[in-house]
């Protein structure tokens, strides 16, 4: 449109000049002037003009300058004129400036804020007005309302002249009621029912919590992508010839919602046929086929084929062939309903790591980042090594982002590795409060630094005071002591906590050292010395072993971690085995064994299923085990729905009391004595509620017990179930969960369950 307008103006200039061609064509230009401009400086216009004073006047050159002025974008009309003067002519460019938007007024917005409408409109005050942009802005506002579910919204955008150069833009919105997708239906589907197909879509039908989750909102781009997701479902189940039509959206007659209809032509289901390999083979066909997801005779899966291509590419890349191409050649056999696959390998040249460069680390030392790298300069390229390097960097907790990219090195067979990190604050000073159903109200203050001096040292100084507990702790840990792979640290602490039947005060310290056996397997050894005192003991525990003593113990710990992200796992396994021997001096004598395993399974829609099992056993060495060292369960961290530390062997003791009249009353008082064995199972299903806010929901099932010396493992099991929410709030991790015992103990447990609540980081 601009080009055609400029052409029209150029022709007009030529016509004007041709009228005067008898005396103007070839005349000398004495001066060049700009008239009609108010906002735009004449110098800016003349800067676009190639003709200069002293040049000869020709129509084609004037035409070119008219076009150049118009291209400045400031004018809606440009006209060239000449005026006869002594010695030649004056060339005059008469311009009419485009109007300016002086005001944008928006009326009728209630459900969507005026600021959001103004942002979608895209028209700014004091910007140049364009009728074309005005029409586009109206479409943008309508799309904003459609995306928010206001499908009936009417948007009127118009302009109003205030003067020759000023325009006011008026936006009038009639929002109407929010219209959501009421029904999603399919036509032609036989292999999968409607529920299965809806489950594959990001677009959802409205339900009673749509106001919270946004389900039912129609978004054109999302719905179009849902067609691809449904197609993937078919492709991944052998329907290689499936065809899907464009979604049809219809407003129901009663205007209560939208009806979405998607047509499907499924075709026949195909299975995987012969699988072969050709090209540059570094392994035998048996080895290459061993790790494939596709298996001959099974239903063909296009997603599995993509995974196999990546797996085979990584297999070669881990041998140094970074530029390997694996091309899957498919042959569809319509009669047998099979798909034969041949993987064609082109390995290319072996590649080596040239230089590793680190950028973005203003605080963290280079060596802290480099020691997390699983590839080494001069060694062969490894795709898996680069992936594990990124995971290892993120697991440090020092960075918001860690990106690893490769670029061409000093030779064709060398690659440089660029590690770019975005640091996040790792030091905290906090004074706050928290609450847990186990410890009650807690006031706390702490100074901690997870990346002390930029060397990756973990240092902390913390104190917490509460109604049932208090803790003071100072410690430091170096995960790479003296630049070795050894972890070395030490802590000094003092704690006091009220339990159901006694209060325990401990003053102590520990020294720890650990070493990684592999990337997923670590050892940790801890020596600790504690001086303890038990007081406020209930009458039922008066005959328990000594309440004052010392513990000098050494503990060995073996941990295996194959999770994808240590701080919030979605897949993998975490195994831990520890043995603690107390008897290196001190008064306590025992050996404690604890083993636990947690497995994480990603399900659908960002949900995660986790299973955790724990077994523990403590045995005495020459003397009885004190009551505080035994196993107790119950509460938010073990078996929810039961009071903290109440899942335990217990005994009754007669307690006599005398009232003011001298009458003696005898009652039975229950005391929990702890067990020498424990077995606990926790099953959790986590699902996102509000991803942006980090709010998650959880449903759970807990089972387990602790057992006395004369009881066998699993001789009795307490069980519970429940649900809750979890949120990493500004005050710290929040857990609000409600557990209900399945088999409550008479006179001990609440049959209707109990809340378990905690907020804040407790030391």
ZAGU-583593 format. One line per field, with one value per residue (C-alpha): residue in three letters; x, y, z. Coordinates in steps of 0.25 Angstrom, whole numbers, always signed. Example, Ala and Ser with C-alpha at 12.3 -4.5 7.8 and 13.67 -1.06 7.14 Angstrom:
BEGIN
aa (ALA,SER)
x (+49,+55)
y (-18,-4)
z (+31,+29)
***
This chain:
BEGIN
aa (UNK,UNK,UNK,UNK,UNK,UNK,UNK,UNK,UNK,UNK,UNK,UNK,UNK,UNK,UNK,UNK,UNK,UNK,UNK,UNK,UNK,UNK,UNK,UNK,UNK,UNK,UNK,UNK,UNK,UNK,UNK,UNK,UNK,UNK,UNK,UNK,UNK,UNK,UNK,UNK,UNK,UNK,UNK,UNK,UNK,UNK,UNK,UNK,UNK,UNK,UNK,UNK,UNK,UNK,UNK,UNK,UNK,UNK,UNK,UNK,UNK,UNK,UNK,UNK,UNK,UNK,UNK,UNK,UNK,UNK,UNK,UNK,UNK,UNK,UNK,UNK,UNK,UNK,UNK,UNK,UNK,UNK,UNK,UNK,UNK,UNK,UNK,UNK,UNK,UNK,UNK,UNK,UNK,UNK,UNK,UNK,UNK,UNK,UNK,UNK,UNK,UNK,UNK,UNK,UNK,UNK,UNK,UNK,UNK,UNK,UNK,UNK,UNK,UNK,UNK,UNK,UNK,UNK,UNK,UNK,UNK,UNK,UNK,UNK,UNK,UNK,UNK,UNK,UNK,UNK,UNK,UNK,UNK,UNK,UNK,UNK,UNK,UNK,UNK,UNK,UNK,UNK,UNK,UNK,UNK,UNK,UNK,UNK,UNK,UNK,UNK,UNK,UNK,UNK,UNK,UNK,UNK,UNK,UNK,UNK,UNK,UNK,UNK,UNK,UNK,UNK,UNK,UNK,UNK,UNK,UNK,UNK,UNK,UNK,UNK,UNK,UNK,UNK,UNK,UNK,UNK,UNK,UNK,UNK,UNK,UNK,UNK,UNK,UNK,UNK,UNK,UNK,UNK,UNK,UNK,UNK,UNK,UNK,UNK,UNK,UNK,UNK,UNK,UNK,UNK,UNK,UNK,UNK,UNK,UNK,UNK,UNK,UNK,UNK,UNK,UNK,UNK,UNK,UNK,UNK,UNK,UNK,UNK,UNK,UNK,UNK,UNK,UNK,UNK,UNK,UNK,UNK,UNK,UNK,UNK,UNK,UNK,UNK,UNK,UNK,UNK,UNK,UNK,UNK,UNK,UNK,UNK,UNK,UNK,UNK,UNK,UNK,UNK,UNK,UNK,UNK,UNK,UNK,UNK,UNK,UNK,UNK,UNK,UNK,UNK,UNK,UNK,UNK,UNK,UNK,UNK,UNK,UNK,UNK,UNK,UNK,UNK,UNK,UNK,UNK,UNK,UNK,UNK,UNK,UNK,UNK,UNK,UNK,UNK,UNK,UNK,UNK,UNK,UNK,UNK,UNK,UNK,UNK,UNK,UNK,UNK,UNK,UNK,UNK,UNK,UNK,UNK,UNK,UNK,UNK,UNK,UNK,UNK,UNK,UNK,UNK,UNK,UNK,UNK,UNK,UNK,UNK,UNK,UNK,UNK,UNK,UNK,UNK,UNK,UNK,UNK,UNK,UNK,UNK,UNK,UNK,UNK,UNK,UNK,UNK,UNK,UNK,UNK,UNK,UNK,UNK,UNK,UNK,UNK,UNK,UNK,UNK,UNK,UNK,UNK,UNK,UNK,UNK,UNK,UNK,UNK,UNK,UNK,UNK,UNK,UNK,UNK,UNK,UNK,UNK,UNK,UNK,UNK,UNK,UNK,UNK,UNK,UNK,UNK,UNK,UNK,UNK,UNK,UNK,UNK,UNK,UNK,UNK,UNK,UNK,UNK,UNK,UNK,UNK,UNK,UNK,UNK,UNK,UNK,UNK,UNK,UNK,UNK,UNK,UNK,UNK,UNK,UNK,UNK,UNK,UNK,UNK,UNK,UNK,UNK,UNK,UNK,UNK,UNK,UNK,UNK,UNK,UNK,UNK,UNK,UNK,UNK,UNK,UNK,UNK,UNK,UNK,UNK,UNK,UNK,UNK,UNK,UNK,UNK,UNK,UNK,UNK,UNK,UNK,UNK,UNK,UNK,UNK,UNK,UNK,UNK,UNK,UNK,UNK,UNK,UNK,UNK,UNK,UNK,UNK,UNK,UNK,UNK,UNK,UNK,UNK,UNK,UNK,UNK,UNK,UNK,UNK,UNK,UNK,UNK,UNK,UNK,UNK,UNK,UNK,UNK,UNK,UNK,UNK,UNK,UNK,UNK,UNK,UNK,UNK,UNK,UNK,UNK,UNK,UNK,UNK,UNK,UNK,UNK,UNK,UNK,UNK,UNK,UNK,UNK,UNK,UNK,UNK,UNK,UNK,UNK,UNK,UNK,UNK,UNK,UNK,UNK,UNK,UNK,UNK,UNK,UNK,UNK,UNK,UNK,UNK,UNK,UNK,UNK,UNK,UNK,UNK,UNK,UNK,UNK,UNK,UNK,UNK,UNK,UNK,UNK,UNK,UNK,UNK,UNK,UNK,UNK,UNK,UNK,UNK,UNK,UNK,UNK,UNK,UNK,UNK,UNK,UNK,UNK,UNK,UNK,UNK,UNK,UNK,UNK,UNK,UNK,UNK,UNK,UNK,UNK,UNK,UNK,UNK,UNK,UNK,UNK,UNK,UNK,UNK,UNK,UNK,UNK,UNK,UNK,UNK,UNK,UNK,UNK,UNK,UNK,UNK,UNK,UNK,UNK,UNK,UNK,UNK,UNK,UNK,UNK,UNK,UNK,UNK,UNK,UNK,UNK,UNK,UNK,UNK,UNK,UNK,UNK,UNK,UNK,UNK,UNK,UNK,UNK,UNK,UNK,UNK,UNK,UNK,UNK,UNK,UNK,UNK,UNK,UNK,UNK,UNK,UNK,UNK,UNK,UNK,UNK,UNK,UNK,UNK,UNK,UNK,UNK,UNK,UNK,UNK,UNK,UNK,UNK,UNK,UNK,UNK,UNK,UNK,UNK,UNK,UNK,UNK,UNK,UNK,UNK,UNK,UNK,UNK,UNK,UNK,UNK,UNK,UNK,UNK,UNK,UNK,UNK,UNK,UNK,UNK,UNK,UNK,UNK,UNK,UNK,UNK,UNK,UNK,UNK,UNK,UNK,UNK,UNK,UNK,UNK,UNK,UNK,UNK,UNK,UNK,UNK,UNK,UNK,UNK,UNK,UNK,UNK,UNK,UNK,UNK,UNK,UNK,UNK,UNK,UNK,UNK,UNK,UNK,UNK,UNK,UNK,UNK,UNK,UNK,UNK,UNK,UNK,UNK,UNK,UNK,UNK,UNK,UNK,UNK,UNK,UNK,UNK,UNK,UNK,UNK,UNK,UNK,UNK,UNK,UNK,UNK,UNK,UNK,UNK,UNK,UNK,UNK,UNK,UNK,UNK,UNK,UNK,UNK,UNK,UNK,UNK,UNK,UNK,UNK,UNK,UNK,UNK)
x (+0,+11,+18,+6,+3,+18,+16,+3,+10,+22,+13,+6,+20,+23,+10,+12,+26,+21,+11,+23,+33,+33,+42,+45,+51,+66,+65,+75,+70,+73,+68,+60,+49,+40,+26,+15,+23,+21,+27,+37,+50,+52,+66,+62,+53,+64,+74,+65,+66,+77,+75,+83,+84,+91,+86,+77,+63,+58,+44,+50,+59,+48,+40,+51,+52,+36,+37,+49,+41,+29,+37,+41,+27,+24,+15,+1,+3,+15,+15,+26,+24,+34,+34,+41,+52,+64,+74,+65,+54,+51,+47,+37,+33,+19,+16,+4,+8,+1,-7,-2,-10,-12,-21,-25,-38,-43,-57,-65,-54,-57,-53,-40,-32,-31,-15,-16,-26,-16,-4,-12,-16,-2,-5,+3,+0,+9,+11,+7,-7,-9,-23,-17,-11,-24,-32,-21,-22,-36,-33,-23,-33,-43,-33,-29,-44,-45,-33,-39,-52,-61,-65,-77,-69,-71,-60,-61,-49,-50,-42,-47,-41,-38,-30,-23,-11,-17,-26,-33,-34,-47,-48,-62,-63,-76,-70,-82,-82,-70,-73,-65,-63,-75,-73,-61,-66,-60,-65,-60,-52,-52,-39,-39,-52,-55,-49,-36,-35,-38,-28,-17,-21,-17,-30,-41,-55,-61,-63,-67,-52,-50,-49,-37,-30,-35,-41,-50,-44,-43,-30,-28,-13,-14,-26,-18,-7,-16,-19,-4,-5,-16,-9,+3,-6,-10,+4,+9,-1,+2,-8,+1,-9,-18,-24,-30,-39,-38,-46,-60,-64,-79,-86,-98,-112,-114,-100,-96,-83,-75,-76,-63,-63,-51,-53,-43,-40,-32,-28,-22,-13,+1,+12,+27,+33,+47,+58,+72,+84,+94,+105,+116,+114,+122,+115,+108,+94,+90,+97,+90,+76,+78,+74,+63,+49,+43,+42,+38,+23,+19,+10,+18,+21,+26,+30,+38,+45,+49,+55,+62,+69,+73,+78,+86,+92,+96,+102,+112,+113,+118,+129,+134,+126,+118,+113,+107,+94,+85,+74,+62,+57,+43,+36,+21,+15,+0,-4,+4,+1,+15,+26,+40,+51,+65,+75,+85,+98,+107,+117,+126,+140,+143,+143,+150,+148,+157,+155,+144,+141,+132,+124,+114,+120,+123,+124,+126,+141,+143,+148,+135,+128,+139,+139,+125,+128,+128,+136,+150,+159,+166,+157,+147,+133,+122,+108,+104,+115,+110,+96,+101,+110,+97,+90,+102,+103,+88,+89,+99,+87,+97,+90,+77,+81,+93,+94,+105,+107,+118,+124,+135,+149,+163,+161,+150,+150,+150,+139,+140,+130,+124,+118,+109,+103,+93,+96,+85,+87,+92,+94,+82,+80,+66,+58,+44,+35,+29,+20,+19,+9,+22,+30,+19,+22,+36,+44,+56,+68,+79,+91,+95,+103,+103,+114,+123,+134,+130,+137,+125,+127,+114,+114,+102,+100,+85,+76,+62,+53,+40,+29,+34,+48,+60,+73,+86,+96,+108,+115,+123,+125,+134,+129,+143,+153,+167,+161,+160,+147,+146,+135,+139,+131,+128,+117,+115,+100,+91,+77,+66,+52,+40,+34,+21,+28,+41,+50,+63,+75,+87,+100,+110,+118,+122,+133,+129,+136,+131,+136,+128,+130,+123,+114,+102,+108,+114,+120,+119,+126,+122,+128,+120,+120,+108,+106,+91,+81,+67,+57,+43,+41,+27,+24,+23,+38,+44,+50,+57,+72,+80,+75,+89,+100,+109,+109,+122,+119,+123,+113,+116,+106,+104,+95,+91,+84,+79,+68,+67,+67,+72,+63,+50,+51,+41,+48,+59,+63,+69,+75,+81,+88,+94,+101,+104,+113,+112,+123,+136,+136,+123,+113,+103,+106,+98,+98,+87,+84,+75,+72,+62,+58,+50,+46,+40,+31,+27,+12,+4,+2,+14,+9,+19,+17,+27,+29,+37,+41,+49,+54,+62,+68,+76,+83,+89,+104,+105,+95,+80,+77,+72,+58,+62,+70,+59,+50,+37,+27,+15,+14,+16,+29,+26,+11,+1,-12,-5,+1,+16,+24,+11,+13,+21,+21,+15,+12,+3,+6,-2,-2,-8,-13,-19,-29,-31,-40,-29,-36,-26,-30,-22,-21,-14,-4,+1,+16,+22,+35,+40,+44,+56,+51,+43,+37,+30,+24,+20,+12,+10,+4,+8,+1,+2,-9,-4,+10,+13,+12,+19,+6,+5,-6,-3,-11,-4,-4,+5,+7,+16,+20,+31,+33,+38,+49,+39,+31,+34,+35,+21,+14,+4,+3,-3,-9,-14,-18,-20,-18,-11,-4,+10,+16,+30,+25,+32,+33,+39,+33,+19,+12,-3,-8,-19,-17,-28,-24,-30,-29,-28,-25,-36,-34,-21,-24,-34,-43,-46,-32,-23,-17,-2,+4,+18,+23,+37,+51,+54,+68)
y (+0,+10,+6,+9,+22,+26,+23,+31,+43,+41,+42,+54,+61,+57,+63,+76,+77,+74,+85,+95,+87,+98,+106,+97,+84,+85,+98,+100,+98,+110,+105,+93,+96,+87,+93,+87,+80,+83,+71,+67,+75,+81,+76,+62,+62,+69,+58,+48,+56,+54,+67,+78,+93,+95,+82,+83,+79,+67,+60,+46,+51,+58,+46,+38,+48,+49,+33,+35,+45,+37,+25,+33,+28,+42,+47,+43,+52,+58,+68,+74,+88,+99,+114,+122,+132,+139,+129,+117,+111,+107,+93,+92,+79,+81,+70,+66,+59,+47,+50,+46,+38,+48,+39,+24,+23,+9,+7,-6,-14,-22,-36,-33,-21,-8,-10,-24,-18,-6,-16,-25,-12,-8,+6,+16,+31,+41,+30,+32,+28,+17,+12,-1,-3,+1,-10,-20,-15,-18,-32,-33,-29,-39,-50,-46,-48,-61,-66,-63,-70,-57,-63,-53,-41,-29,-20,-7,+1,+14,+27,+42,+54,+65,+74,+72,+65,+59,+47,+40,+25,+20,+6,+1,-13,-21,-33,-42,-55,-64,-76,-88,-101,-110,-122,-128,-139,-147,-154,-166,-171,-186,-190,-180,-175,-160,-160,-166,-155,-144,-148,-146,-132,-119,-113,-118,-117,-108,-113,-107,-103,-96,-83,-88,-97,-90,-103,-100,-88,-88,-84,-86,-89,-99,-106,-107,-113,-123,-129,-132,-138,-147,-151,-155,-164,-171,-171,-177,-188,-193,-184,-179,-174,-167,-153,-142,-131,-117,-115,-109,-99,-96,-88,-96,-91,-87,-80,-88,-92,-97,-110,-115,-126,-133,-143,-155,-165,-176,-186,-199,-202,-206,-214,-214,-222,-226,-217,-216,-207,-203,-193,-190,-200,-200,-211,-224,-223,-231,-220,-209,-216,-219,-205,-202,-199,-204,-219,-228,-232,-221,-210,-199,-187,-174,-168,-180,-179,-165,-170,-181,-171,-162,-174,-180,-166,-164,-178,-173,-159,-166,-172,-159,-158,-145,-143,-157,-157,-169,-169,-178,-183,-189,-198,-199,-213,-211,-225,-230,-217,-216,-205,-210,-201,-200,-191,-185,-180,-170,-168,-157,-153,-156,-143,-138,-128,-116,-105,-103,-89,-84,-71,-64,-67,-54,-61,-76,-79,-86,-99,-101,-101,-109,-120,-123,-126,-140,-137,-134,-125,-134,-146,-152,-145,-151,-147,-154,-147,-133,-137,-141,-129,-120,-128,-128,-113,-111,-121,-111,-102,-90,-86,-82,-87,-95,-97,-105,-102,-108,-100,-103,-104,-102,-113,-120,-132,-123,-116,-105,-106,-93,-94,-82,-81,-71,-70,-69,-64,-75,-68,-65,-57,-60,-57,-63,-73,-86,-97,-112,-122,-129,-117,-106,-92,-89,-75,-76,-69,-73,-69,-79,-79,-91,-85,-79,-71,-76,-89,-97,-98,-100,-92,-89,-82,-85,-84,-88,-86,-92,-97,-112,-110,-102,-104,-97,-101,-96,-104,-104,-114,-115,-124,-124,-124,-119,-120,-135,-143,-144,-137,-132,-125,-122,-117,-113,-113,-112,-117,-119,-125,-129,-143,-149,-156,-148,-136,-138,-129,-132,-124,-130,-129,-137,-139,-145,-149,-155,-160,-163,-177,-173,-162,-168,-175,-168,-172,-163,-166,-158,-158,-151,-149,-145,-142,-144,-142,-148,-141,-139,-154,-159,-169,-181,-179,-178,-191,-189,-189,-177,-163,-156,-161,-159,-165,-167,-173,-175,-176,-181,-177,-182,-174,-177,-166,-168,-157,-146,-134,-135,-124,-128,-142,-147,-160,-169,-176,-172,-183,-181,-191,-186,-194,-187,-193,-186,-191,-184,-178,-172,-179,-184,-197,-201,-203,-197,-201,-193,-195,-187,-187,-177,-179,-168,-170,-159,-161,-152,-137,-134,-143,-152,-165,-168,-181,-181,-192,-192,-203,-200,-209,-206,-216,-214,-217,-222,-212,-208,-197,-184,-180,-168,-176,-186,-185,-177,-174,-165,-151,-143,-150,-165,-169,-158,-158,-163,-154,-151,-163,-170,-182,-190,-201,-195,-200,-196,-192,-190,-176,-172,-158,-152,-141,-130,-139,-150,-159,-168,-170,-180,-178,-185,-176,-180,-178,-180,-188,-189,-201,-208,-210,-201,-203,-192,-191,-177,-176,-162,-157,-142,-134,-119,-110,-96,-99,-84,-82,-96,-101,-116,-126,-140,-152,-162,-176,-179,-192,-197,-199,-200,-213,-217,-228,-239,-235,-239,-230,-227,-234,-222,-211,-197,-191,-178,-170,-155,-143,-130,-118,-114,-100,-94,-81,-68,-73,-87,-100,-102,-115,-116,-131,-138,-153,-163,-176,-188,-197,-187,-193,-192,-181,-176,-171,-161,-169,-157,-153,-141,-130,-130,-116,-110,-97,-91,-98,-104,-107)
z (+0,+3,-10,-18,-11,-13,-28,-29,-22,-32,-44,-38,-37,-51,-56,-48,-54,-68,-68,-66,-75,-85,-75,-63,-69,-68,-60,-49,-35,-27,-14,-8,+3,+11,+15,+23,+33,+48,+56,+46,+45,+30,+31,+34,+21,+13,+18,+10,-3,-13,-21,-16,-19,-32,-38,-51,-50,-56,-53,-51,-40,-33,-34,-27,-16,-14,-12,-2,+6,+7,+12,+24,+29,+35,+24,+18,+6,-2,-13,-21,-27,-33,-32,-43,-37,-43,-47,-47,-39,-24,-22,-11,-5,+1,+12,+20,+33,+38,+50,+64,+75,+86,+95,+96,+104,+108,+113,+117,+123,+136,+135,+128,+133,+125,+126,+119,+108,+106,+105,+95,+87,+84,+81,+89,+92,+83,+73,+58,+55,+44,+40,+37,+51,+57,+50,+54,+69,+69,+65,+76,+87,+82,+82,+96,+101,+93,+100,+113,+110,+106,+93,+92,+95,+85,+83,+75,+72,+65,+63,+65,+59,+70,+59,+46,+53,+66,+67,+79,+79,+86,+90,+94,+100,+103,+110,+112,+120,+120,+110,+112,+105,+110,+101,+93,+84,+73,+60,+54,+66,+69,+74,+86,+93,+95,+109,+104,+93,+103,+112,+101,+100,+107,+104,+115,+117,+127,+141,+155,+158,+144,+151,+158,+147,+135,+129,+117,+112,+97,+91,+76,+76,+87,+81,+68,+75,+82,+68,+67,+81,+77,+64,+72,+81,+68,+62,+75,+75,+61,+53,+43,+33,+42,+38,+46,+42,+46,+60,+58,+68,+70,+80,+86,+83,+98,+98,+110,+104,+92,+85,+79,+69,+63,+51,+51,+40,+47,+37,+40,+52,+48,+55,+55,+44,+41,+48,+41,+42,+31,+28,+38,+49,+61,+68,+64,+61,+73,+82,+74,+75,+90,+94,+84,+89,+76,+76,+64,+64,+74,+71,+63,+72,+65,+78,+81,+67,+70,+84,+77,+67,+79,+87,+75,+72,+87,+86,+75,+81,+94,+86,+81,+68,+71,+56,+54,+46,+48,+38,+40,+26,+27,+18,+20,+16,+14,+12,+25,+32,+37,+36,+33,+39,+35,+42,+33,+40,+36,+47,+42,+48,+62,+70,+83,+93,+90,+101,+112,+114,+126,+125,+134,+148,+155,+168,+167,+164,+150,+157,+165,+151,+144,+155,+152,+137,+132,+120,+120,+110,+100,+102,+92,+91,+100,+98,+111,+118,+114,+119,+132,+133,+132,+142,+152,+151,+154,+165,+172,+175,+171,+158,+152,+138,+133,+118,+111,+96,+86,+75,+65,+71,+66,+56,+48,+58,+71,+78,+88,+100,+105,+119,+122,+136,+142,+157,+167,+182,+190,+203,+212,+225,+231,+243,+243,+249,+245,+251,+250,+256,+262,+268,+270,+267,+264,+263,+255,+250,+241,+233,+222,+210,+200,+192,+203,+197,+183,+186,+187,+202,+210,+223,+233,+246,+251,+263,+265,+278,+279,+289,+288,+282,+281,+272,+271,+260,+253,+242,+229,+218,+207,+196,+189,+200,+195,+181,+183,+182,+197,+204,+218,+228,+243,+251,+266,+271,+283,+283,+293,+289,+297,+293,+298,+310,+313,+309,+302,+302,+294,+292,+282,+269,+257,+247,+233,+221,+208,+195,+182,+177,+163,+158,+165,+177,+189,+203,+215,+229,+241,+255,+266,+280,+288,+303,+306,+317,+318,+328,+331,+329,+330,+342,+332,+328,+342,+341,+328,+326,+330,+326,+326,+317,+305,+291,+283,+270,+256,+244,+230,+219,+205,+196,+181,+174,+160,+160,+149,+158,+173,+178,+172,+165,+155,+151,+156,+169,+183,+191,+205,+214,+228,+239,+252,+263,+277,+286,+283,+297,+303,+311,+300,+293,+281,+266,+257,+243,+234,+219,+211,+196,+188,+174,+165,+153,+144,+140,+131,+131,+140,+151,+159,+167,+178,+186,+199,+207,+220,+229,+242,+253,+266,+274,+288,+291,+306,+311,+309,+299,+304,+301,+293,+283,+279,+267,+268,+256,+254,+249,+236,+233,+235,+236,+235,+243,+255,+266,+265,+271,+276,+266,+276,+286,+299,+314,+324,+338,+350,+356,+369,+372,+385,+384,+394,+403,+404,+394,+386,+372,+363,+348,+336,+329,+316,+312,+299,+300,+285,+277,+273,+259,+249,+235,+228,+214,+208,+194,+189,+176,+173,+163,+159,+163,+159,+152,+151,+167,+170,+177,+177,+182,+188,+191,+200,+206,+218,+225,+236,+250,+260,+268,+282,+284,+285,+273,+258,+246,+240,+252,+252,+243,+244,+232,+227,+215,+212,+203,+204,+197,+196,+193,+193,+199,+202,+217,+213,+209,+213,+215,+219,+219,+225,+229,+233,+240,+234,+246,+258,+272,+282,+292,+285,+271,+265,+256,+247,+245,+248,+241,+238,+236,+235,+229,+229,+228,+242,+246)
***
